[in-house]
Amino acid sequence: MEHAYPHLVPVETALVIANVLPSGSAFGVRMDNGENCYIPVNVATTTQVSVGMEVTAKLVPNRFPDKAERTPWLTVFLSRNPTPAKTSVPVQYAMPFEQFDIEPSPPVVPTMADRVRSTMRKGGVWTVSSLYSELVPGKVRTDGLTEYNAISVAVRAMYAKGECAKFQLWRSSDQSKPSREWFTCHPDRADVDEWEEQ
């Protein structure tokens, strides 16, 4: 078998998978001596590793001197163990973001649906218009029709999923739609005076 480091003879040993990153790469711990091993994404995904899995690995020394102090081994090949190996070495987990200068994912900007859900879960009785005023301050509905529609879709999706209650006002029986709708995540604590402040 050829591997990425032909000048090095791989060391074969048993590993336990200690961490799998969202990128697909992973870290393992040698079961014979407790040393950390980096497992590149192409090796980890081929074997479909998961945390706690015991595997047989072929390792070469980590070629990055600044990383080798904490993670001395690089995995070039993995195979699943048919039977679990025994070890008395305590597992020490690698710290991947520090070791490999992997930048964490950028912060997730909450969507309008996330903002609606968060606001409603805090309490109160809301109309789509009052949520719009709360979440898009300083704009009128005609200025922010996209945001207004996103709020309307979000609150109705919450109702459809059972995440909130809806109260409706029908002024007459011949109406095709209600005159007014209010939404709340806490219907048992809703007061009628919260429904309208006008």
C-alpha positions as CSV (number, residue, x, y, z in Angstrom):
1,M,0.0,0.0,0.0
2,E,1.3,3.5,-0.9
3,H,0.8,6.4,1.5
4,A,1.5,10.1,1.6
5,Y,4.8,9.7,3.4
6,P,6.8,7.1,1.5
7,H,10.1,7.9,3.3
8,L,8.6,7.0,6.7
9,V,7.7,3.5,7.9
10,P,4.3,3.7,9.6
11,V,3.8,2.5,13.1
12,E,0.8,0.2,13.5
13,T,-1.2,0.5,16.7
14,A,-4.7,0.6,18.2
15,L,-6.5,4.0,18.6
16,V,-9.7,5.1,20.3
17,I,-11.4,8.0,18.5
18,A,-11.5,11.0,20.9
19,N,-13.1,13.7,18.8
20,V,-14.7,14.2,15.4
21,L,-14.8,17.7,14.0
22,P,-17.6,19.2,11.9
23,S,-15.0,19.4,9.0
24,G,-14.8,15.5,9.1
25,S,-11.2,15.3,10.5
26,A,-10.7,13.7,13.8
27,F,-8.4,13.0,16.7
28,G,-7.5,9.7,18.3
29,V,-5.5,8.5,21.3
30,R,-3.0,5.7,21.1
31,M,-4.1,2.9,23.4
32,D,-0.6,1.7,24.0
33,N,0.9,5.0,25.3
34,G,-1.9,7.7,25.4
35,E,-0.4,9.9,22.8
36,N,-2.7,12.0,20.6
37,C,-3.0,11.4,16.8
38,Y,-4.5,13.7,14.2
39,I,-6.7,11.9,11.6
40,P,-7.1,13.9,8.3
41,V,-10.6,14.2,6.8
42,N,-9.9,11.8,3.9
43,V,-8.8,9.1,6.3
44,A,-11.5,9.7,8.9
45,T,-14.4,9.8,6.4
46,T,-13.3,6.7,4.6
47,T,-13.5,4.7,7.8
48,Q,-16.6,6.6,9.0
49,V,-15.2,7.1,12.5
50,S,-17.2,8.1,15.5
51,V,-16.3,9.1,19.0
52,G,-15.4,6.1,21.1
53,M,-14.7,3.8,18.2
54,E,-11.6,1.6,18.5
55,V,-9.6,1.3,15.3
56,T,-6.2,0.0,14.1
57,A,-4.1,2.8,12.7
58,K,-0.9,3.3,10.7
59,L,0.8,6.4,12.1
60,V,3.8,8.6,11.0
61,P,5.4,11.3,13.1
62,N,3.6,14.6,12.8
63,R,5.6,16.7,10.4
64,F,4.5,20.1,11.9
65,P,7.0,20.8,14.8
66,D,4.7,23.3,16.4
67,K,1.8,20.8,16.5
68,A,3.9,17.7,17.2
69,E,4.4,18.6,20.9
70,R,0.8,18.0,21.7
71,T,-0.2,15.7,18.8
72,P,2.9,13.7,17.9
73,W,1.3,11.4,15.3
74,L,-0.5,11.8,12.0
75,T,-2.8,8.9,10.9
76,V,-2.3,7.7,7.3
77,F,-4.5,4.6,7.4
78,L,-7.4,3.3,9.6
79,S,-9.2,0.0,9.8
80,R,-12.0,-0.9,12.1
81,N,-11.1,-3.3,14.9
82,P,-13.1,-6.5,14.9
83,T,-12.6,-6.8,18.7
84,P,-11.9,-4.0,21.2
85,A,-8.4,-3.6,22.4
86,K,-7.5,-3.4,26.1
87,T,-5.7,-0.4,27.5
88,S,-4.8,1.0,30.9
89,V,-3.6,4.3,29.5
90,P,-5.8,7.2,30.5
91,V,-7.3,9.0,27.5
92,Q,-6.1,12.6,27.1
93,Y,-8.2,14.5,24.6
94,A,-6.7,16.7,22.0
95,M,-7.5,20.4,21.7
96,P,-7.9,20.6,17.9
97,F,-8.6,24.3,17.5
98,E,-5.5,25.3,19.5
99,Q,-3.3,22.7,17.9
100,F,-4.0,23.2,14.3
101,D,-5.0,26.8,14.2
102,I,-8.4,25.8,12.8
103,E,-10.6,28.8,12.7
104,P,-13.9,28.2,14.4
105,S,-17.0,28.8,12.3
106,P,-18.1,32.4,12.1
107,P,-20.9,33.3,14.5
108,V,-24.3,32.4,13.1
109,V,-26.5,35.4,12.5
110,P,-30.0,34.6,13.8
111,T,-32.6,34.5,11.1
112,M,-35.8,36.4,11.4
113,A,-37.5,33.2,12.4
114,D,-35.0,32.7,15.2
115,R,-35.6,36.3,16.4
116,V,-39.3,35.9,16.3
117,R,-39.1,32.6,18.3
118,S,-36.8,34.2,20.9
119,T,-39.0,37.2,21.4
120,M,-42.2,35.3,21.7
121,R,-40.7,32.7,24.1
122,K,-39.9,35.6,26.5
123,G,-43.6,36.2,27.0
124,G,-46.4,38.5,25.9
125,V,-49.1,38.5,23.4
126,W,-48.1,39.6,19.9
127,T,-49.5,40.5,16.6
128,V,-47.4,40.4,13.4
129,S,-47.4,44.2,13.5
130,S,-46.2,44.4,17.1
131,L,-43.5,41.9,16.4
132,Y,-42.4,43.9,13.4
133,S,-42.2,47.1,15.5
134,E,-40.2,45.2,18.1
135,L,-37.8,43.5,15.7
136,V,-37.5,46.2,13.0
137,P,-37.5,49.4,15.0
138,G,-37.7,52.7,13.1
139,K,-39.3,51.3,10.0
140,V,-42.9,51.3,8.8
141,R,-44.4,48.2,7.2
142,T,-44.2,49.6,3.7
143,D,-40.4,50.2,4.1
144,G,-39.7,46.7,5.3
145,L,-42.3,44.5,3.5
146,T,-39.7,41.7,3.2
147,E,-39.1,41.7,7.0
148,Y,-42.8,42.0,7.7
149,N,-43.6,39.0,5.5
150,A,-40.8,37.0,7.1
151,I,-42.2,37.7,10.6
152,S,-45.7,36.7,9.4
153,V,-44.4,33.4,8.0
154,A,-42.3,32.7,11.1
155,V,-45.1,33.2,13.6
156,R,-47.5,31.1,11.5
157,A,-44.9,28.4,11.2
158,M,-44.6,28.4,15.0
159,Y,-48.4,28.1,15.3
160,A,-48.4,25.2,12.8
161,K,-45.7,23.4,14.7
162,G,-47.6,23.8,18.0
163,E,-44.9,26.2,19.4
164,C,-47.5,29.0,20.1
165,A,-51.2,29.6,20.5
166,K,-53.3,31.9,18.3
167,F,-56.3,34.0,19.3
168,Q,-58.6,35.3,16.6
169,L,-61.3,38.0,16.5
170,W,-64.2,37.5,14.0
171,R,-66.5,40.5,14.0
172,S,-69.1,38.8,11.9
173,S,-69.9,35.3,10.6
174,D,-69.7,36.4,7.0
175,Q,-66.0,37.3,7.1
176,S,-63.6,35.2,5.1
177,K,-60.7,35.9,7.4
178,P,-60.4,37.1,11.0
179,S,-60.3,40.8,11.8
180,R,-57.4,40.4,14.1
181,E,-55.0,37.7,15.3
182,W,-52.8,37.5,18.4
183,F,-50.0,34.9,19.1
184,T,-48.4,33.9,22.4
185,C,-46.1,31.1,23.6
186,H,-47.7,31.3,27.0
187,P,-51.5,31.2,26.6
188,D,-52.2,30.3,30.2
189,R,-50.5,33.6,31.3
190,A,-52.0,35.9,28.6
191,D,-54.1,38.8,29.9
192,V,-56.7,40.4,27.6
193,D,-55.2,43.8,28.3
194,E,-51.9,42.6,26.7
195,W,-53.7,42.0,23.5
196,E,-54.0,45.7,22.5
197,E,-52.3,48.7,23.8
198,Q,-54.1,51.1,21.5
